[in-house]
Amino acid sequence: MIRLRFLTLLVLMLSVMSAVAEPSRVFKLNLQAEPETMDPSLNYSVSGSRVLRAVFESLIRLDEKCVAQPAIAESWEHNADYTQWTFHLRRNAKWHNGDAVTAKDFVYGVKRTLTKRLSAPYADNVRAFLKGGAAFYDAGGLDSQAKLEGIQTPDDHTLVYTLEFPTPFFLQLVDLTCWYPVHEGAVRNGGEKWSMSPATYIGNGPFRLAEYHPKDRAILKKADTYWDKDSIFWEEVDAYFIDSQNTEMSAFKTGELDVTHGVALGDVNEWRDKPEYNRISIFGTYFICFNDSKPPFNDARVRRAFNISINRDVIANKLLRRGELPSRGFVPENATTVGGGSWREKAGDLIGRPNAEEARRLMKEAGYDDAHPFPRIEYTYDSKEEHRIIAEQLQAMWKSALGVDVKLQPVEWGVRLSKGRSGDFQMLRNGWYGDYMDAMTFLEMFITGSALNDSKYSNPKYDDLIGKARAETNAEKREQFMIDAERLLVKEDMATIPLVTYADPILIQTNVKGIVRNAAGGLDYTRARRVE
């Protein structure tokens, strides 16, 4: 009897030890904001992308150096001038419902993006590059009988893209969600809300949407249909929508989060030297949109006055203190030229030092003085602590240099996005992570009528320079067109206020290994794992 009790106790102890030793296979990250959409064709937010890149898989994956690695495409090649790219798809890729992933699914996804009725934010991105994309979009996309010239499918596992002009960075382009494959049956069965319901949200990636709780979280489960499921450690991913930085920090400290969305300014000193602190320099610009189409900011002199009233060194080095760099143009400080040199050194400083005296002169020239005071205006920003701190500093700088009262209007993140699209603002906090490692991803935003052009900026000369850059086959000449366009945008028209080049610090629990981050803003947790 004693021996039996001893053996029973031993088994129980071993079971407990085994349970303790087995690391949790639930990964918990914070998206900060609830995605407006998780539709690949309609998404343009970071939060949406971090769900989409787990539920879907594109042709390639970008590694930590932004180099393309095989995903649904096993291999690819291009012609001599980079105007035609051929991808060979793996034959064992499946959708979550068991259907085979074929080349036609990629065609359908692109055609949805190019369907005018959907107002896809990245439609400009696709129609500008893909041969015949503009004509297909103008005809109505999937709502028409038009043919899309730029994609051919010789067979179910071969995909050929023909482009309007040389695009050596096309591999980075197809990593954007607007180029993702989409399951036509899922859209047909689920209608407009197909991407928000686990029943109809069919992807082809390592995880599937199991539950969606508005204002709380999305729960993803490992997909048994994924072609490389044996390399996926996580059985579940919980993606939280925690907007409060204090709440996020508390959750990380108690182990309820494995990865934070960021690090609040007040917490930087606490974490900077700890192993959980993970910072990279991002190919991105924190900037402010003027509404260029409405008074008082339809006057370039007023825009310039507000621009040169700002001390960017104070914002980058005294307020943020995380490695951000003061902007000298709209293209980020870490951009490179075709020869590998510094873009900013070649393109020059388009902003210059703060100059309150010149700013006041410009305001007077624009017609504002004691007899004709400047109207009270609003600066709209999403209500995150660091945006509030920056907004208050800007408010003080504008008051000091110009004597102007700026009302601060904090709003929810989704409201800020909506106001940007509709033009319902005077000045608006904004930011942009480059979609590919080329200056064009920043400059094409300001083309007249672009869905990403929140500033409503319009200059035919600028549009012409971007058009010439897109069509130019000589790399040096192409780059010069872009340099000239940026000079027009910032130096001459002062269409926007670039503030800083982003640095992106997050916290990662020390027992999580293998998260891939890159300068394009990517965060790939799908192949990470937890260690004991």
Buried (B, 14 or more C-beta within 10 A) or exposed (E): EEEEEEEEEEEEEEEEEEEEEEEEBEBBBBBBBBBBBBBBBBBBBBBBBBBBBBBBBBBBBBEEEBEBEBBBBBEBEBEEEBBBBBBBBBEEBBBBEEBBBBBBBBBBBBBBBBBBEBEBBBBBBBBBBBBBBBBBBEBBBBEEEBEBBBBBBEEBBBBBBBBBBBBEBBBBBBBBBBBBBBBBBBBEEBEEEBBBBBEBBBBBBBBBBBEBEEEEBBBBBBBEBBBBEEEBBBEBBBBBBBBBBEBBBEBBEEEBBBBBBBBBBEBBEEBEEEEBBBBBBBBBBBBBBBBBEEEBBEBBBBBBBBBBBBBBEBBBBEBBEBBBBBBBBBBBBBBBBBEEEEBBEBBBBBBEEBBBEBBBEBBBEBEBEEEEEBEEBEBBBBBBBBBBBBBEBBBEBBEEBBEBEBEBBBBEBBBBBEBBBEBEBBBBBBBBBBBBBBBBBBBBBBBEEBBBBBBBBBBEEBBEBBBBBBEBEEEEEBBBBBBBBBBBBBBBBBBBBBBBBBBBBBBBBEEBEEBBBBBBBBBBBBBBBBEE
